[in-house]
Amino acid sequence: MTTTLQLAFLIAVVLFSAKIAGYFSIRLGQPSVLGELIVGILLGPSLVNLFGLTFIEHSMAEMITEFAEFGVLLLMFIAGLELHFSEMRQNLRVAVSAGFLGVLFPVLLGWGTGTLFGLDQATSVFLGLTLGATSVSISAQTLIELKELRSRVGLSLLGAAVFDDILIILFLSVFLAVLTGGGSSSGVLLIVVRMALFLVFSVLLGLWGLPWLLRKTARLPISQGLLTVSLIVMFVYGIAAELFGGMAAITGAFLAGLMLGRCPEKERIESGVHALAYSLFVPVFFVNIGLSINLREFKLEALLMTLVIIVVAVIGKWLGAGWGARLGGLGKQEAFQLGAGMISRGEVGLIVADVGIREGLLLDNEFSAIVMMALVTTLITPPILRALFAQKKAGAGKKLSETAQADDRPDASNT
């Protein structure tokens, strides 16, 4: 079988398995990413060992991984496109405080956990960064079902998640730049200057150059012109971020989405990018994460570390984001609900973990532990949210009942 046919076979198996698993995951009230991850683990060396089939060359694993990296860029590009600053402005104080402490607590606890298990400082800090990430998509879907998304908690949660994403991307870029550029004061200063220049130039280009480019492209009689130009912009921003800005390519992709999201053509771009990403590249990315895990080689100490990381991830995010929401002005119950909504790590945590495995910061055991943490936190968030909001409604119903009973009592002054 030729290399092309081998690649076609693998992509066909991965896509078919991803969509079937995603369907059943959604039917069970979970996001499709959960099913894609699980089927990836089953297809990997843990069970089927897809890349170990006799007619598949070893180089195919690397080709699928490179293919999957486009999925990461597209995910971050879409995240930038879908960012709504208006929602963040409505509850800015809560968003900033919950987002900041929701990152700070897990990062510090993750750093401490890594140190406790004897990991080096760079790996420990990176572990903290993966725990600082959040994925609000599953929480948002749950709140939609509960008709609470437009409530104060729902809007504050969306704002906090946006701030959380921006902070994690910024911290990750700075951390990787410092790690590769050395720790001297002059080296750090050079990194900061490079990042600042890249950000300023990218924003200026996004504010004035890109809207003009999209307007001109929209008038041209070419097939899918807007989509093509948008993808070129995403790639150029990603390459420039890594080569000139000293940042990760995903930061450039996110920034490109952020800039294009301000243009009137946003909806047309978003529609095309969504179709391309979620029909091909994104499912391959998530299944490939699962393919990288070998549960047969999971050692006892790795299991202990996984359990500790899961507990730290839940407590750190719930406590940090909840306390931040309280400081931002939410009531105790509302802050508790917001903190619970930030627990899920989902795709964002996996994107950060993927950067770690590519940069050599995470070994197989740590990577597997982080993927399991993302799975567990994504699974437990919806039932926790449903329980908390059911408790809130029960409490409101009880108060209403007590008020009605009080109104029905005869006035003592009239007896």
C-alpha positions, 0 to 999 in steps of 0.5 A: 500500500502506498504512503498516500493510501496509508494516510487516507486509510488512517484519516478515514478510520480516525474521522469515522471513529471520531464522529461515531464516538462524538455522537454517542458522547453528545447523546449522553449529555457530554461534549463530542471532544470527550468521545473523540478522546476516548476512541483515540485511547482505544485505537492507540497502543492501549488496545487496538494499536492502529499505528502498529498494523502490519501494513502501516509504516511507522512514519505514519504516526508522525504524519498524523501528528503533523496533520493534527497540528493544523487542528490546534491552530484552527481551534485557537483561530476559532477561539479568537473569532468567537471572542465577545468583548461585549459580554466581558464588559458587562461583568468586567470586575467579576470577569477579571477577578475570577479569571485572574484568581482562577488561573493563579490558584491552579498554576501555583498548586500545579507547580507545587504538585509537580515539585512534590512528585520530583519533577524539574522546575520547568515541568512543574511550572508547565504542569501548573499552566495546564491546570490554569486553563479552562474550557467553558464550552461544556459549562455554557451548554449546560447553562443553556439547557438550564436557561441560566446562560444570560443570568448574572452567573452565566455572563460572568462565567463567559467573561471570566473564561475569556480572561482566563484564556487570554492569561493562559496564552500570555503566560504560556508564551512568556514561559516558552520564550524565557525557557528557550531564550535563557534566564538572564535579565538581558535575555528576558528584556529582549524577549519582552521587547520582541513580544511587545513589538509583535503584538503592537504590529499585529494589532495595528495590522489587524485594525487597519490592514486586515479590514481593507484586505477583506473588503477587497477580497469579498469583491473579487470573483474567486471561489471561497476567497474570504476563507482562503485569505483568512487561513493565509492570515492565520498561518502568517500570524502563527509563523510570525508569532514563533519566528519574530515574536518569540511566542507559540504559533497558537498565540498568533492564530488566536490573535489573527482570529481576534483581529478578523472577528472585528470585521463585518465579514466575520460570520462568513469567515466563521462559517467556512472555518468551522466547516473545515476545522470540525469536519477534518482537522479538529477531530484528528487532533483530539483522536491523536491526543488519545492515540498518544496514550498507552494505558498499558505502561501506566505505572502505579506512581503515575496513577497516584500522580494522576489522582492528585492532579485531578483533585488539585485541578478541581479544588484549585479552579473552583476555589480560585475562580469562586473566591475571585467571583466573590471579590468581584461582587457575586453572592456566595451561592453565585460565586460557588456556581461560577467556580464550578463552571470553570472546572472543565479543562476540555480542549484548552487544557489539551492544547496546552498539554500538546504544546508541552509534549512537542516542546519536550516539557512533559513525559508520557506519564505526565501527559497521560495524567493531564489528559485523564484530568481533562477527561474527568473534569469535563465529565464531572462539571455538568452534573455539579452545575445541575446540582448547584442550580437545582439547589438554588431553585429549590431554595428560591421555591422554599422562600416563595412558599414561606412568603405565600404562607406568611401572606395567608396568615390573618393579621394579628391586629384584625383579630 
